[in-house]
Amino acid sequence: MNHTDSEGSDDRGTKREKKPRSGVRKEEKKGVGKREELGFKEGLVRKEEDGEMRMSGEGKTKPREKEEGNDPKEGNNNVGEQESGETRASRPRSCSLKAKETIHKLFTAEEEDPMKRRMSLKRKKNNDGPDDKSKQRRRRSQSEDTDRERRGNWQPQSLKPKTRVTTKDENGFLESTMCHQCQRNDKGSVVRCTNCKTKRYCEPCMKTWYPKMSFEDFAEACPVCRLNCNCKACLRMEVLVKDCERIEEKSKVKISEGQKIQYAKYIIKALLPFLEQINTEQVMEKELEAKIQGVSVRDVKLEKAIFYEDERIYCDNCQTSIADYHRSCPLCSYDLCLGCCRELRDGHLQGGKKGTSFRYVDYGSDYQHGGEKKGPNNQHGGKKNGPNNQSDDLEDNVSPSEWKAMEDGAIPCPPKDNGGCGKAVLKLKFLLPDEHVSKLFLEAKEIFDSHKEVVCSEESCSCSDYIMGQNSLKAASREDSIDNALYCPSAVEIKHEDLKHFQQHWSKGEPVIVTNVLETTLGLSWDPMVMWRAFRQVKNLEHDTLLEVTAINCLDWCESDVNVHQFFKGYSEGQFDKDGWPEILKLKDWPPSALFGKKLPRHNAEFISCLPFKEYTHPGSGYLNLAVKLPEKSLKPDMGPKTYIAYGFNEELVRGDSVTKLHCDMSDAVNVLTHVEAVKLSEEKHKILEKIPKLKEQHANQDRREIPMDATNQKQLFGSEGDVGYNISSDDAGSGALWDIFRQQDVPKLEEYLKRHFNEFRHIHCNLLQEVIHPIHDQTIYLTSEHKKRLKEEYGIEPWTFVQRLGDAIFIPAGCPHQVRNLKSCIKVALDFVSPENVPSCFQLTKEFRLLPQNHRAKEDKLEVKKMVIHAIRETVKDVKDSARVKEAVKDDKDSGRVKVKDSGRARKSPKPLIVYKRRRAQKKM
């Protein structure tokens, strides 16, 4: 593999001697520099005697040398040019008494009115040409610095701090009318903050950007004092250090040392079976390598693979991440994971196929609204088709039958058609220190055997029974089931003891809903225009100009570039296409998740502060978040935060709904609804709504023509007279999105249903699906209310269905397929994490993704769950050992009488015997 060194060479530490130029005496060169040319040294004070400038310093005085390039009579404008002594002697003094008086008046005027000083300098022109402007500016700066030095208390212009106008009235308020939000003073009256007495806000800004605050609220404490100001500077965290610390304090997670050790033992208990699986796989491969080499296992010499800490190593056949042992070609660096090695020896290698191609045809907008197929406008297989389209220019791999293992188990490098060179035998290599996993497994098992207490109680809670609990929400109506209700606490009432209650549900693979999480924050606005202003910049070169975004149209699932302002205008006011159908758009990766914390630092801090159960969800210090355990310099997976901004429509349209299609995340996730806005339609747009029933009937007729099914299935699917099934009432102002989450145990039946009915669903350009590779991982299907009814009738399974309201945080376990439909325009922010309870689901999903074709959207193993398990156990074992060593040291000190224990439980050192102090004093005297 090719690696590029990202660090450039730096020779700033080298020293080089400069040889004196020929013709210049050493005495003349010594001490000549920019500060000497300006005519001063540190510690020297200029004195004026009889009109002649002298310098006193080190007990010597000498005549003042003429400033270079500042002679008003001679045309010497070459800065740094040496002049002969005769020229300087024959030239009249450049600083006469009259000139000094003029300069003094100019600088006195500058203190009174800086603008007058600048205008006077502007009127005083030199005879230099336009090419000498830079020299003219330099001479002017030198002249100003020299004259300021005469007046005493002198500092160079570049070092003098900028002063701010701090004139205050009798009440202590600054005498200024400039608004802190817009930085203008021409918008009328302002409200002054009585708390800080330095900030003011104008009436237009208060009404526009803080609609929930009254004028009295501003007078009591301004948004800056409340730490929720949404001006550009505050959104970019360009605020005082103390304010930054107060904001970041809300995002911290506090875990005691005792809780930390309990969590460490809990992680070891959950991950030990998977570490044993990894260790067994590596031991078996090493034993086979010993048989190939004809030596004992102890005598096997393995080679360490060359790699960098900030890179991922993938299997070239199945694209699965490699954590430690693997086989690699010494000639072409072809890498093969142990799973593929085992399958190749068994004769059924999987995961290397490139798959078939899909071709979606654009028949025009008339076809999308029920018209007949006409000549295709375009046949798409490229990127602009949509987010989930497969490329159509890939061919299947060469049959793997040509690539076989040798009789002794050795594996040759595959032929060139399969990505290898076919000339060498793959060698067994390791990434971590040799036998690191085996030693780690023994240490973890020893801790597990000696500490078998269970952190999470297995007893069922009241809200998981047939009787609804206090913090429960009924989300399903399954017969003979005790998991129809979901755990639904309020964020403002959560205590540390509720973590065990959360773990009881989470360990069973159940979603959890936490309400009112935004009430625990500082109250920063999540309005889309506020978020846009946070990183939109046109004039400031320190920030990028982002005026366009990539949006996805939910009708044809094609991407297009849209002006940000126009997108957010449709977010609030709604949009319709030329046929009168609601135009539903959603942003794709805006802002990019990798830049969320950088582009929106204040919103990032606000989001992290609102997360409940930070032991699991905190992206930096959540101890039960396994993603945090990866090494600092390693290339970590993109866990977010990520924003989902989309239009919404309350009625289920069946075609063109604002949806996230059915899929399954590889890791756990928490999704927070931060902003909801009902579309405010004008009278003209209200009339357009009358066209929707007619268009829906045209869509249904088109489906009856193109989808092959009997009359019974058609009636079930399309209903009667355009019935659209389940709707959410628009009276609920806080409702934002409709969620459907399926249980992990129902996935096989769900897949069977989708494989049976996949040709009834439409995707890009409203084309019916021709084929599915994996009905869930393809993310091309959304189950409407009618399909959910048929799913329950045919297979007896039902998802948890509920409405996410403003401020709700939804916890989605890994391995649970889910889909979302936006009822209103809304902004959701999501964060991925990896919990110990759902590592089995992560392993299962890794196996499923491994079998997908090479060109599939979900093929790449970005989570690297095996690597995560190894490092998580390594960190927890280290923490348990360190804690044991500290306890042992404290115990030894107690036994020796050097530690006295207070009633509070804290330990302190007791005074040592007096003889020790006497001995030390004697040593000092000697």
MIVO-938949 format. One line per 10 residues: number of its first residue (from 0); their letters; for each residue y, z, x of C-alpha. Coordinates in steps of 0.02 Angstrom, whole numbers. Layout:
BEGIN
NUM = a = Y:Z:X | ...
***
This chain:
BEGIN
0 = mnhtdsegsd = 0:0:0 | 173:-41:63 | 289:105:89 | 473:99:125 | 561:233:222 | 705:288:113 | 793:386:249 | 912:291:360 | 944:327:542 | 1084:451:581
10 = drgtkrekkp = 1163:461:753 | 1300:584:709 | 1222:715:823 | 1231:607:981 | 1373:625:1104 | 1446:481:1200 | 1573:487:1341 | 1725:376:1324 | 1785:296:1485 | 1976:293:1508
20 = rsgvrkeekk = 2054:123:1484 | 2112:33:1640 | 2296:49:1682 | 2320:213:1587 | 2335:374:1684 | 2225:519:1638 | 2375:634:1615 | 2451:515:1487 | 2289:502:1385 | 2260:689:1381
30 = gvgkreelgf = 2315:765:1216 | 2368:601:1138 | 2313:595:957 | 2375:577:781 | 2443:754:768 | 2534:733:936 | 2609:568:875 | 2681:661:726 | 2766:773:853 | 2686:943:822
40 = keglvrkeed = 2546:1057:876 | 2474:1210:791 | 2570:1366:840 | 2727:1270:890 | 2892:1301:799 | 3036:1181:809 | 3209:1244:847 | 3377:1158:832 | 3498:1188:976 | 3660:1091:997
50 = gemrmsgegk = 3594:948:892 | 3442:924:1005 | 3266:956:941 | 3162:1068:1054 | 2987:1139:1039 | 2946:1317:1087 | 2765:1355:1127 | 2669:1429:1271 | 2834:1481:1347 | 2894:1304:1379
60 = tkprekeegn = 3017:1187:1299 | 3028:1001:1312 | 3132:863:1231 | 3067:797:1066 | 2985:628:1082 | 3041:493:964 | 2927:463:816 | 2831:301:833 | 2878:160:720 | 3025:255:642
70 = dpkegnnnvg = 3173:185:741 | 3305:118:620 | 3389:11:752 | 3247:-62:852 | 3108:-164:776 | 2967:-67:852 | 2847:-58:706 | 2686:-57:807 | 2615:115:778 | 2540:190:935
80 = eqesgetras = 2624:69:1055 | 2679:151:1218 | 2859:129:1275 | 2931:144:1448 | 3042:290:1497 | 3193:178:1526 | 3186:110:1348 | 3179:284:1276 | 3322:345:1386 | 3437:200:1339
90 = rprscslkak = 3405:217:1152 | 3523:332:1052 | 3452:488:971 | 3363:445:809 | 3399:612:727 | 3587:640:716 | 3669:783:622 | 3724:667:481 | 3548:598:463 | 3478:774:455
100 = etihklftae = 3600:822:318 | 3550:668:219 | 3366:707:237 | 3396:887:185 | 3486:830:26 | 3344:711:-16 | 3213:847:-4 | 3322:969:-100 | 3332:838:-237 | 3143:821:-232
110 = eedpmkrrms = 3120:1003:-277 | 3237:984:-424 | 3173:817:-485 | 3023:732:-399 | 3053:571:-495 | 3231:558:-425 | 3163:578:-248 | 3036:441:-274 | 3169:324:-344 | 3285:357:-198
120 = lkrkknndgp = 3147:316:-75 | 3109:160:-173 | 3290:101:-163 | 3293:129:25 | 3204:-27:84 | 3161:-83:259 | 3164:-258:328 | 2974:-265:342 | 2882:-409:264 | 2750:-393:129
130 = ddkskqrrrr = 2613:-384:262 | 2686:-221:332 | 2671:-117:172 | 2533:-7:241 | 2635:28:400 | 2788:65:294 | 2690:194:191 | 2626:274:350 | 2801:287:428 | 2870:361:268
140 = sqsedtdrer = 2731:494:264 | 2765:540:446 | 2952:553:415 | 2930:664:262 | 2810:780:354 | 2929:795:501 | 3080:837:392 | 2984:964:291 | 2934:1048:453 | 3117:1081:493
150 = rgnwqpqslk = 3142:1179:334 | 3009:1309:378 | 2844:1361:298 | 2786:1186:331 | 2618:1111:281 | 2562:930:295 | 2566:834:132 | 2377:809:135 | 2347:998:151 | 2477:1063:30
160 = pktrvttkde = 2394:1117:-134 | 2452:1041:-296 | 2555:1159:-401 | 2539:1173:-589 | 2678:1214:-709 | 2640:1392:-766 | 2800:1434:-857 | 2761:1555:-998 | 2859:1615:-1147 | 2889:1795:-1196
170 = ngflestmch = 2718:1804:-1284 | 2623:1745:-1130 | 2587:1567:-1193 | 2612:1416:-1082 | 2768:1318:-1130 | 2675:1155:-1160 | 2623:1053:-1311 | 2488:949:-1227 | 2323:951:-1323 | 2171:1002:-1221
180 = qcqrndkgsv = 2060:879:-1315 | 2160:717:-1302 | 2278:766:-1160 | 2429:706:-1260 | 2585:792:-1323 | 2647:665:-1450 | 2533:705:-1598 | 2639:836:-1681 | 2611:1023:-1692 | 2476:1113:-1596
190 = vrctncktkr = 2381:1275:-1624 | 2380:1393:-1475 | 2232:1502:-1432 | 2275:1688:-1437 | 2122:1730:-1333 | 2150:1631:-1172 | 2336:1587:-1207 | 2317:1428:-1104 | 2234:1301:-1219 | 2309:1207:-1365
200 = ycepcmktwy = 2236:1083:-1490 | 2332:959:-1597 | 2301:941:-1783 | 2220:766:-1776 | 2094:822:-1644 | 2051:980:-1740 | 2014:882:-1898 | 1921:740:-1810 | 1814:830:-1683 | 1798:1005:-1757
210 = pkmsfedfae = 1787:982:-1946 | 1695:1147:-1973 | 1831:1253:-1888 | 1990:1309:-1977 | 2161:1327:-1895 | 2136:1515:-1898 | 1975:1494:-1799 | 2068:1395:-1667 | 2203:1528:-1655 | 2074:1667:-1639
220 = acpvcrlncn = 1970:1581:-1504 | 1980:1398:-1454 | 1824:1291:-1422 | 1845:1319:-1235 | 1832:1506:-1260 | 1684:1479:-1377 | 1601:1366:-1245 | 1578:1223:-1370 | 1725:1112:-1327 | 1680:927:-1338
230 = ckaclrmevl = 1819:849:-1236 | 1765:732:-1097 | 1788:859:-957 | 1691:997:-1044 | 1551:880:-1098 | 1529:830:-916 | 1528:1013:-863 | 1690:990:-766 | 1738:1167:-808 | 1760:1334:-721
240 = vkdcerieek = 1612:1405:-627 | 1608:1560:-736 | 1597:1452:-893 | 1454:1352:-817 | 1362:1513:-779 | 1387:1576:-957 | 1319:1412:-1028 | 1169:1409:-911 | 1131:1591:-950 | 1087:1539:-1128
250 = skvkisegqk = 954:1420:-1061 | 863:1543:-949 | 692:1614:-990 | 662:1796:-943 | 484:1845:-896 | 439:2013:-821 | 319:2029:-675 | 185:2104:-786 | 198:1963:-913 | 192:1837:-772
260 = iqyakyiika = 24:1904:-711 | -45:1907:-888 | 6:1726:-913 | -72:1680:-744 | -239:1754:-795 | -226:1665:-963 | -199:1497:-875 | -346:1527:-758 | -458:1568:-906 | -407:1407:-998
270 = llpfleqint = -414:1287:-849 | -564:1353:-752 | -691:1241:-843 | -591:1085:-800 | -570:1135:-618 | -758:1161:-612 | -782:986:-683 | -669:911:-549 | -756:1010:-413 | -931:959:-471
280 = eqvmekelea = -880:776:-472 | -814:788:-294 | -965:886:-229 | -1084:755:-300 | -986:614:-217 | -985:705:-51 | -1174:733:-60 | -1197:547:-93 | -1084:506:55 | -1194:618:165
290 = kiqgvsvrdv = -1347:520:109 | -1258:355:148 | -1209:416:323 | -1380:496:352 | -1310:668:394 | -1302:838:312 | -1161:882:193 | -1082:998:321 | -1077:860:451 | -990:734:337
300 = klekaifyed = -823:684:410 | -699:623:281 | -537:531:316 | -371:589:248 | -281:456:147 | -106:407:201 | 18:437:60 | 190:508:27 | 225:662:-76 | 338:568:-197
310 = eriycdncqt = 214:432:-246 | 69:417:-367 | -98:344:-317 | -190:252:-456 | -362:176:-468 | -344:-13:-450 | -478:-41:-580 | -440:79:-725 | -260:133:-681 | -309:318:-689
320 = siadyhrscp = -215:436:-576 | -309:498:-422 | -295:684:-386 | -401:704:-227 | -567:619:-182 | -575:430:-201 | -641:277:-111 | -525:158:-21 | -543:-7:73 | -491:7:257
330 = lcsydlclgc = -430:-174:258 | -336:-202:95 | -308:-23:33 | -401:-53:-131 | -423:118:-213 | -563:165:-332 | -577:329:-428 | -740:428:-435 | -763:387:-619 | -765:200:-583
340 = crelrdghlq = -882:230:-434 | -1006:317:-548 | -996:180:-681 | -1015:42:-552 | -1174:121:-485 | -1240:138:-664 | -1201:-46:-696 | -1072:-30:-836 | -899:-29:-757 | -759:-9:-886
350 = ggkkgtsfry = -570:-10:-891 | -538:-165:-786 | -518:-297:-921 | -348:-373:-955 | -382:-400:-1140 | -334:-535:-1263 | -159:-593:-1301 | -66:-582:-1466 | 56:-715:-1523 | 185:-669:-1655
360 = vdygsdyqhg = 271:-817:-1737 | 451:-812:-1800 | 451:-902:-1968 | 632:-857:-2004 | 721:-728:-2112 | 663:-811:-2275 | 481:-774:-2231 | 525:-593:-2192 | 586:-574:-2372 | 438:-655:-2459
370 = gekkgpnnqh = 466:-840:-2428 | 338:-969:-2377 | 292:-1005:-2197 | 395:-1143:-2120 | 401:-1218:-1947 | 409:-1077:-1820 | 578:-1045:-1742 | 493:-973:-1590 | 328:-905:-1531 | 352:-742:-1444
380 = ggkkngpnnq = 248:-652:-1317 | 385:-591:-1203 | 488:-435:-1182 | 618:-465:-1316 | 482:-472:-1447 | 473:-286:-1470 | 422:-128:-1385 | 234:-140:-1416 | 195:-324:-1400 | 59:-381:-1282
390 = sddlednvsp = 96:-521:-1161 | 15:-688:-1202 | -1:-759:-1026 | -138:-645:-960 | -318:-694:-939 | -475:-589:-932 | -539:-527:-768 | -683:-611:-682 | -848:-542:-742 | -887:-380:-650
400 = sewkamedga = -1069:-434:-632 | -1022:-511:-464 | -968:-339:-402 | -1112:-218:-380 | -1148:-62:-280 | -1270:-66:-134 | -1443:10:-144 | -1392:166:-47 | -1244:197:-162 | -1109:124:-49
410 = ipcppkdngg = -979:18:-138 | -910:-142:-62 | -730:-195:-88 | -719:-307:-243 | -684:-494:-226 | -508:-562:-225 | -516:-609:-409 | -536:-423:-448 | -395:-367:-334 | -491:-329:-173
420 = cgkavlklkf = -535:-424:-15 | -726:-423:-25 | -744:-397:163 | -769:-209:190 | -855:-56:119 | -749:73:27 | -732:238:122 | -726:409:43 | -555:488:72 | -460:642:15
430 = llpdehvskl = -278:681:-26 | -279:871:-25 | -344:974:122 | -532:953:140 | -633:1061:19 | -471:1126:-55 | -535:1110:-234 | -699:1199:-194 | -611:1347:-113 | -485:1354:-255
440 = fleakeifds = -624:1356:-383 | -710:1504:-298 | -547:1602:-291 | -507:1566:-473 | -682:1612:-529 | -671:1777:-435 | -510:1821:-525 | -584:1769:-693 | -740:1876:-667 | -638:2029:-617
450 = hkevvcsees = -507:2012:-756 | -591:1962:-918 | -460:2028:-1037 | -402:1901:-1164 | -216:1872:-1176 | -221:1789:-1346 | -313:1880:-1483 | -440:1776:-1578 | -410:1868:-1742 | -344:1761:-1884
460 = cscsdyimgq = -172:1797:-1953 | -117:1811:-2133 | -36:1640:-2142 | -198:1550:-2093 | -292:1617:-2244 | -297:1556:-2423 | -152:1674:-2461 | 16:1608:-2403 | 101:1716:-2274 | 285:1759:-2260
470 = nslkaasred = 320:1630:-2123 | 211:1492:-2194 | 242:1318:-2263 | 114:1227:-2368 | 95:1051:-2299 | -73:989:-2366 | -192:1007:-2514 | -363:991:-2434 | -508:1066:-2528 | -603:1211:-2448
480 = sidnalycps = -481:1219:-2303 | -388:1368:-2230 | -263:1267:-2127 | -159:1188:-2266 | -14:1304:-2223 | 82:1291:-2060 | 162:1432:-1962 | 349:1418:-1997 | 456:1560:-1924 | 645:1564:-1912
490 = aveikhedlk = 720:1553:-1738 | 846:1690:-1769 | 706:1813:-1812 | 584:1769:-1672 | 541:1912:-1555 | 435:1915:-1398 | 288:1984:-1499 | 286:1824:-1603 | 222:1726:-1452 | 45:1789:-1486
500 = hfqqhwskge = 61:1733:-1667 | 115:1562:-1605 | -34:1555:-1486 | -155:1594:-1627 | -103:1436:-1720 | -70:1330:-1566 | -244:1361:-1493 | -319:1290:-1654 | -224:1126:-1635 | -104:1160:-1779
510 = pvivtnvlet = 79:1104:-1779 | 213:1238:-1788 | 384:1224:-1870 | 527:1335:-1810 | 682:1329:-1920 | 866:1361:-1883 | 854:1336:-1696 | 1033:1271:-1685 | 1097:1440:-1745 | 1043:1516:-1580
520 = tlglswdpmv = 1157:1401:-1479 | 1344:1400:-1439 | 1379:1272:-1577 | 1410:1111:-1479 | 1431:958:-1589 | 1287:832:-1591 | 1390:701:-1681 | 1344:529:-1611 | 1524:488:-1568 | 1536:649:-1469
530 = mwrafrqvkn = 1380:603:-1372 | 1449:430:-1341 | 1614:499:-1276 | 1518:611:-1156 | 1470:466:-1044 | 1572:318:-1105 | 1699:274:-972 | 1804:120:-942 | 1934:172:-813 | 1850:313:-716
540 = lehdtllevt = 1751:237:-573 | 1645:394:-554 | 1555:357:-719 | 1467:200:-778 | 1535:88:-914 | 1408:88:-1056 | 1473:-11:-1203 | 1312:-93:-1263 | 1141:-25:-1306 | 971:-99:-1344
550 = aincldwces = 926:-76:-1527 | 766:-116:-1623 | 772:-192:-1796 | 641:-104:-1903 | 613:-259:-2010 | 556:-383:-1877 | 535:-256:-1733 | 636:-362:-1613 | 761:-298:-1487 | 944:-348:-1474
560 = dvnvhqffkg = 1098:-287:-1381 | 1224:-203:-1495 | 1397:-135:-1463 | 1389:55:-1464 | 1538:76:-1579 | 1467:-48:-1705 | 1298:39:-1701 | 1372:209:-1739 | 1481:134:-1873 | 1323:75:-1961
570 = ysegqfdkdg = 1248:246:-1929 | 1379:321:-2046 | 1422:178:-2164 | 1259:80:-2176 | 1226:-105:-2148 | 1143:-245:-2246 | 1080:-416:-2193 | 1131:-579:-2274 | 995:-562:-2407 | 1053:-389:-2461
580 = wpeilklkdw = 913:-291:-2376 | 957:-130:-2283 | 972:-166:-2098 | 885:-20:-2013 | 915:-2:-1826 | 859:126:-1701 | 905:145:-1519 | 779:117:-1383 | 787:242:-1240 | 970:291:-1258
590 = ppsalfgkkl = 1022:371:-1151 | 875:346:-1032 | 773:506:-1027 | 783:511:-837 | 974:517:-852 | 990:632:-1002 | 1031:785:-899 | 1148:686:-787 | 1241:587:-919 | 1244:724:-1051
600 = prhnaefisc = 1240:886:-950 | 1321:994:-1083 | 1206:930:-1221 | 1058:952:-1106 | 1101:1136:-1080 | 1130:1157:-1268 | 961:1080:-1309 | 864:1187:-1185 | 951:1344:-1250 | 892:1309:-1428
610 = lpfkeythpg = 708:1287:-1382 | 597:1423:-1454 | 451:1496:-1356 | 529:1449:-1190 | 374:1514:-1099 | 296:1348:-1155 | 444:1231:-1176 | 568:1267:-1037 | 564:1114:-921 | 608:1212:-765
620 = sgylnlavkl = 541:1389:-777 | 421:1397:-925 | 273:1486:-847 | 148:1422:-977 | 211:1243:-955 | 88:1166:-833 | 208:1023:-793 | 317:1149:-701 | 176:1188:-579 | 183:1020:-490
630 = pekslkpdmg = 253:1024:-312 | 442:1008:-297 | 439:847:-197 | 302:762:-297 | 335:619:-416 | 333:709:-582 | 300:630:-753 | 447:593:-865 | 441:739:-988 | 615:714:-1061
640 = pktyiaygfn = 723:765:-1148 | 729:602:-1247 | 842:557:-1392 | 790:464:-1549 | 941:395:-1643 | 908:291:-1797 | 975:240:-1966 | 884:308:-2117 | 851:265:-2298 | 792:390:-2428
650 = eelvrgdsvt = 686:270:-2530 | 524:206:-2456 | 552:20:-2433 | 372:-17:-2376 | 441:-159:-2267 | 580:-123:-2143 | 578:66:-2156 | 656:172:-2020 | 493:234:-1946 | 405:285:-1788
660 = klhcdmsdav = 234:208:-1811 | 71:302:-1799 | 32:354:-1620 | -37:495:-1516 | 56:576:-1372 | -36:617:-1212 | 50:786:-1197 | 120:919:-1313 | 295:892:-1380 | 435:985:-1468
670 = nvlthveavk = 554:883:-1576 | 722:954:-1636 | 828:874:-1773 | 1005:898:-1707 | 1109:790:-1824 | 1091:720:-2001 | 1212:610:-2095 | 1193:532:-2264 | 1257:353:-2270 | 1421:338:-2364
680 = lseekhkile = 1417:170:-2451 | 1572:83:-2512 | 1584:13:-2688 | 1545:-161:-2623 | 1388:-100:-2534 | 1333:-3:-2689 | 1324:-168:-2782 | 1212:-238:-2645 | 1084:-102:-2682 | 1045:-190:-2846
690 = kipklkeqha = 961:-330:-2747 | 830:-214:-2670 | 706:-206:-2819 | 701:-395:-2830 | 670:-414:-2643 | 533:-283:-2649 | 446:-381:-2786 | 455:-537:-2677 | 375:-439:-2533 | 235:-378:-2647
700 = nqdrreipmd = 199:-554:-2709 | 191:-617:-2530 | 67:-480:-2486 | -42:-527:-2634 | -45:-707:-2572 | -81:-671:-2390 | -186:-511:-2388 | -366:-544:-2442 | -427:-406:-2559 | -497:-384:-2733
710 = atnqkqlfgs = -394:-340:-2886 | -437:-155:-2878 | -376:-136:-2700 | -219:-237:-2739 | -177:-121:-2883 | -203:31:-2772 | -101:-40:-2631 | 46:-117:-2725 | 47:-5:-2879 | 114:-68:-3043
720 = egdvgyniss = 286:-145:-3067 | 344:-114:-2891 | 294:69:-2880 | 337:133:-2707 | 249:300:-2721 | 312:462:-2643 | 499:488:-2619 | 603:633:-2555 | 748:691:-2661 | 917:644:-2589
730 = ddagsgalwd = 993:803:-2661 | 935:900:-2508 | 1079:875:-2387 | 984:946:-2238 | 828:839:-2253 | 815:713:-2114 | 639:648:-2081 | 468:643:-2163 | 324:689:-2047 | 137:654:-2061
740 = ifrqqdvpkl = 27:741:-1931 | -162:721:-1933 | -287:849:-1874 | -382:816:-1714 | -550:829:-1802 | -498:692:-1926 | -461:562:-1791 | -633:473:-1799 | -619:445:-1987 | -437:393:-1970
750 = eeylkrhfne = -484:263:-1840 | -624:198:-1951 | -504:175:-2097 | -375:84:-1989 | -505:-33:-1915 | -560:-75:-2090 | -385:-109:-2160 | -282:-161:-2009 | -253:-337:-2077 | -150:-263:-2220
760 = frhihcnllq = -10:-208:-2102 | 135:-309:-2033 | 219:-297:-1864 | 333:-412:-1762 | 424:-546:-1865 | 330:-473:-2016 | 170:-558:-1956 | 8:-482:-2019 | -93:-400:-1882 | -228:-518:-1820
770 = evihpihdqt = -320:-390:-1714 | -308:-213:-1650 | -367:-149:-1481 | -349:33:-1529 | -282:67:-1704 | -184:222:-1649 | -135:189:-1468 | -71:14:-1512 | 67:96:-1616 | 78:-51:-1736
780 = iyltsehkkr = 34:35:-1902 | 131:147:-2021 | 35:222:-2167 | 137:212:-2326 | 113:334:-2469 | -11:215:-2553 | -115:200:-2394 | -119:390:-2376 | -186:402:-2554 | -322:275:-2517
790 = lkeeygiepw = -364:364:-2354 | -395:527:-2448 | -497:440:-2584 | -606:342:-2463 | -628:465:-2319 | -568:633:-2386 | -439:664:-2251 | -258:709:-2274 | -118:741:-2148 | 4:884:-2145
800 = tfvqrlgdai = 157:811:-2234 | 326:897:-2229 | 512:863:-2215 | 605:904:-2056 | 776:976:-2093 | 929:1000:-1985 | 891:1127:-1849 | 701:1118:-1868 | 596:1112:-1709 | 426:1030:-1735
810 = fipagcphqv = 287:1074:-1611 | 159:931:-1603 | -5:968:-1512 | -76:838:-1394 | -211:735:-1477 | -137:743:-1653 | -90:569:-1719 | 76:572:-1809 | 208:459:-1887 | 389:487:-1942
820 = rnlkscikva = 502:407:-2072 | 690:440:-2067 | 762:484:-2237 | 941:485:-2173 | 1031:432:-2016 | 981:563:-1890 | 973:612:-1708 | 816:696:-1641 | 792:761:-1465 | 615:783:-1400
830 = ldfvspenvp = 539:865:-1247 | 361:849:-1182 | 264:994:-1107 | 83:1033:-1062 | 7:1193:-1130 | -156:1269:-1067 | -229:1267:-1244 | -219:1077:-1261 | -281:1024:-1089 | -448:971:-1171
840 = scfqltkefr = -352:847:-1279 | -259:782:-1127 | -424:750:-1038 | -493:661:-1191 | -340:551:-1207 | -349:508:-1021 | -525:444:-1049 | -469:341:-1199 | -319:266:-1108 | -433:225:-962
850 = llpqnhrake = -537:108:-1072 | -386:9:-1134 | -351:-166:-1065 | -237:-184:-914 | -92:-255:-1016 | -92:-118:-1148 | 67:-16:-1178 | -24:151:-1156 | -132:103:-1009 | -46:194:-866
860 = dklevkkmvi = -94:375:-834 | 81:446:-816 | 33:626:-853 | -91:651:-708 | -177:795:-796 | -308:822:-659 | -174:840:-528 | -81:957:-644 | -234:1068:-669 | -264:1086:-482
870 = hairetvkdv = -85:1135:-442 | -71:1250:-594 | -224:1351:-541 | -164:1353:-361 | 4:1428:-413 | -72:1555:-532 | -203:1612:-406 | -65:1636:-279 | 37:1740:-402 | -111:1851:-445
880 = kdsarvkeav = -153:1879:-262 | 27:1919:-217 | 36:2045:-358 | -127:2125:-302 | -62:2140:-123 | 99:2223:-182 | 1:2348:-287 | -113:2384:-141 | 35:2414:-26 | 116:2531:-152
890 = kddkdsgrvk = -48:2625:-170 | -62:2646:19 | 115:2710:27 | 78:2836:-110 | -75:2898:-16 | 27:2918:143 | 162:3015:51 | 301:2891:88 | 332:2844:-93 | 385:2957:-235
900 = vkdsgrarks = 368:2895:-412 | 506:2932:-536 | 477:2963:-720 | 549:2790:-757 | 408:2707:-662 | 513:2646:-517 | 464:2687:-338 | 577:2735:-195 | 550:2785:-16 | 553:2973:18
910 = pkplivykrr = 648:3042:167 | 550:3030:329 | 513:3186:432 | 658:3257:534 | 564:3232:697 | 576:3044:674 | 766:3049:669 | 774:3163:822 | 665:3044:920 | 777:2897:874
920 = raqkkm = 933:2992:925 | 854:3033:1093 | 815:2851:1122 | 995:2801:1085 | 1062:2929:1210 | 948:2864:1346
***
